[in-house]
Amino acid sequence: MGIKMIDYLKLICDSLGIQLFYNNSKELVLSTDVKEDIPTLRVHKAFEFCPESVARAIINYYVGDDDKKAHEEKIIEYLKGEFESVTYEAYNENSHFKDAIIKNINSEKKYYEKDPSLVEYEIITIVSKDFYGKETQYSNKEPLTLSDSNLLELEVNIKPLDT
C-alpha cells in the first residue's frame, strides 16, 4: 500500500470555481487573472502537493479579508523550504479575481437554494446481514463499523428531513 499525496490547492480551487494552472516559472510563482468571468490562479509546481495550511494561505492571500501579511509569510516560509533562497516582490491584490470568486460562490448558493430536487434525508434504520442470515441493527447515532468480512447486505432506510 502506498502513500497518496493530496493536492489541497486543487481541491480548494475546484470548490471555489477557480481554474488552476501549475508552471515552472521561478520569476512569478503566484499570479491571478480573470478571463470570461472565470478566476484563474497560476502557481509554481512547488505548490502542487503543499500542505493544506499553505494552500489555504494562498487562497486567503488573494481572497480573504483578514491578515494578508500572515498569509504571505506562510507562503514565503514554504517557498524558502522549496528553493535555496527566495527573493520576492508581492503585487497588489487583483480585485477582479476576488469578485469573480465571490460571484461563483453566490451563484452556487442560488443553485442549491433554487433546486427543489435537492433534499436532505434522515437515516431511520441501518441493518446489516451476513452470509449466515444474521441481522444486526445499528443506531443512527452510533458510528458504523463494518469490518466483518462476512457482510453480505446493508440496508439503510431514510426519510426526507423535515425542514
TIKOLLUM-535283 format. One line per field, with one value per residue (C-alpha): residue number from 1; residue in one letter; y, z, x. Coordinates in pm, whole numbers, plus 50000, padded with zeros to 5 digits. Example, Ala and Ser with C-alpha at 12.3 -4.5 7.8 and 13.67 -1.06 7.14 Angstrom:
k <- (1;2) $
r <- (a;s) $
north <- (49550;49894) $
up <- (50780;50714) $
east <- (51230;51367) $
This chain:
k <- (1;2;3;4;5;6;7;8;9;10;11;12;13;14;15;16;17;18;19;20;21;22;23;24;25;26;27;28;29;30;31;32;33;34;35;36;37;38;39;40;41;42;43;44;45;46;47;48;49;50;51;52;53;54;55;56;57;58;59;60;61;62;63;64;65;66;67;68;69;70;71;72;73;74;75;76;77;78;79;80;81;82;83;84;85;86;87;88;89;90;91;92;93;94;95;96;97;98;99;100;101;102;103;104;105;106;107;108;109;110;111;112;113;114;115;116;117;118;119;120;121;122;123;124;125;126;127;128;129;130;131;132;133;134;135;136;137;138;139;140;141;142;143;144;145;146;147;148;149;150;151;152;153;154;155;156;157;158;159;160;161;162;163) $
r <- (m;g;i;k;m;i;d;y;l;k;l;i;c;d;s;l;g;i;q;l;f;y;n;n;s;k;e;l;v;l;s;t;d;v;k;e;d;i;p;t;l;r;v;h;k;a;f;e;f;c;p;e;s;v;a;r;a;i;i;n;y;y;v;g;d;d;d;k;k;a;h;e;e;k;i;i;e;y;l;k;g;e;f;e;s;v;t;y;e;a;y;n;e;n;s;h;f;k;d;a;i;i;k;n;i;n;s;e;k;k;y;y;e;k;d;p;s;l;v;e;y;e;i;i;t;i;v;s;k;d;f;y;g;k;e;t;q;y;s;n;k;e;p;l;t;l;s;d;s;n;l;l;e;l;e;v;n;i;k;p;l;d;t) $
north <- (50000;50338;50687;50911;51275;51522;51836;52060;52368;52193;52078;52429;52588;52336;52410;52785;52764;52875;52744;52632;52607;52489;52623;52615;52991;53096;53462;53464;53188;53313;53515;53567;53665;53661;53566;53542;53567;53263;53333;53180;53107;53029;52883;52729;52347;52356;52421;52114;51895;52167;52129;52229;52530;52666;52608;52796;53076;53117;53146;53369;53593;53678;53638;53670;53987;53904;53940;53925;53965;53640;53452;53598;53490;53134;53121;53262;53020;52730;52864;52904;52532;52452;52682;52766;53138;53332;53693;53807;54100;54096;54257;54434;54215;54160;54276;54121;53779;53815;53946;53653;53402;53570;53563;53187;53122;53325;53150;52809;52913;53025;52694;52494;52724;52705;52336;52154;51813;51852;51705;51632;51290;51142;50784;50584;50238;50061;49681;49458;49093;48843;48525;48320;48531;48703;49056;49338;49667;49982;50302;50609;50778;50532;50501;50227;49983;49704;49537;49192;49007;48812;49119;49039;49315;49658;49809;50179;50324;50701;50967;51331;51559;51787;52145) $
up <- (50000;49900;50027;49830;49802;49813;49601;49855;49636;49351;49590;49725;49378;49244;49532;49463;49083;49030;48726;48845;48634;48752;48588;48632;48633;48909;48834;48902;49138;49203;48978;48927;48635;48530;48177;48070;48438;48530;48803;48718;48953;48816;49065;49061;49051;49401;49542;49381;49693;49952;50300;50336;50551;50267;50010;50233;50280;49902;49856;50163;50045;49737;49862;50242;50430;50728;50783;50434;50584;50783;50470;50274;50546;50538;50160;50177;50457;50238;49934;50132;50208;49838;49694;49828;49861;49771;49664;49607;49534;49628;49395;49491;49508;49200;49294;48975;49088;49430;49281;49035;49317;49526;49219;49180;49545;49529;49212;49373;49675;49447;49259;49578;49715;49395;49309;49456;49369;49639;49956;50288;50435;50782;50845;51017;51040;50936;50922;50810;50709;50690;50483;50757;50766;51095;51104;51310;51360;51417;51583;51362;51648;51676;51437;51180;51153;50901;50918;50930;50611;50626;50532;50252;50260;50414;50428;50502;50544;50508;50505;50394;50672;50799;50736) $
east <- (50000;50146;50100;49866;49965;49679;49671;49495;49529;49343;49069;49018;49030;48778;48541;48562;48534;48896;49082;49428;49742;50085;50401;50779;50837;51076;51019;50646;50538;50182;49955;49584;49367;49001;48903;48539;48433;48647;48904;49241;49530;49876;50121;50465;50474;50631;50282;50123;50134;50187;50034;49671;49769;49985;49709;49464;49718;49747;49371;49326;49610;49406;49051;49048;48973;49193;49570;49729;50076;50038;49928;50219;50464;50326;50373;50728;50820;50709;50895;51217;51198;51149;51416;51764;51700;51393;51376;51023;50806;50439;50187;49870;49565;49357;49006;48860;48987;48825;48498;48482;48522;48253;48027;48093;48015;47693;47576;47642;47434;47150;47166;47127;46859;46651;46692;46387;46536;46800;46650;46817;46743;46748;46863;46586;46743;47061;47060;47345;47304;47590;47631;47467;47149;47235;47098;47246;47064;47268;47157;47171;47361;47649;47942;47902;48191;48159;48497;48336;48430;48102;47896;47653;47395;47348;47000;46963;46614;46579;46310;46316;46435;46161;46266) $
